[in-house]
């Protein structure tokens, strides 16, 4: 990972990347938090939008629920601006729009809103220029919140757990992305697929990784995120694993992933 990649990113407007998978427990939020931290570590200004009503990204960055006054719900409803909703995290260069308790009812309420699929895009329009990257942590479902993220995003990053049903689930997501491209957001692209929870002691992990690479080819990142106890422990301390234990295998994997993301972004910019 080199600084010239970060410089290339800063030379253009912010890139909005949705971190999405309709299946829960695949390392989606962990990837969003630690990728954002790694990007910020090489002098990028980064924003995480915690669009998951569970609020795990907010918790993982040490933001307690009682302090989440201005949140994603206010952003979607138009009650607050991005400037008011975004708050600094403990990670230098990384801001957060937290998830709040009202977000759990947003799926139902959005049905009656004007431009319901475009609420997030409209809220972010012209307001993200201070950021190099905006990462949207999506809910583990293909509902209106995730649809808002896909409509607002330039690209999608898909965390994919190394397990038996992985391909079936991601194929469904890819079809959804294609429908969003056709109907709402023709510029949407898949930034990449990252294999998570890889266990080198488990033959199944190798088999799944091989199948995913055969099916998706170069879309799959070379970096794989290993099963790592330090990665699992970090959220309970309200920290990204890169702050909790910089030297552990999980931290090093996310640094390598950030390098790959930046190289792909540099190719897009050129």
Secondary structure, DSSP 8 states (H G I E B T S, - for coil): --HHHHHHHHTS--EEEEE--SSSSSSHHHHHHHHHHHHHHTT--EEEEE--TT-HHHHHTT--GGG--S-HHHHHHTSS-HHHH-EE-SSTTEEEE---GGGGGHHHHHTTSTTGGGHHHHHHTTT-TT-SEEEEE--SS-SHHHHHHHHH-SEEEEEEESSTTHHHHHHHHHHHHHHHHHHT-TT-EEEEEEEEEE-TT-HHHHHHHHHHHHHHGGGEEEEEEE--HHHHHHGGGTS-HHHH-TTSHHHHHHHHHHHHHHHHHHHHH-
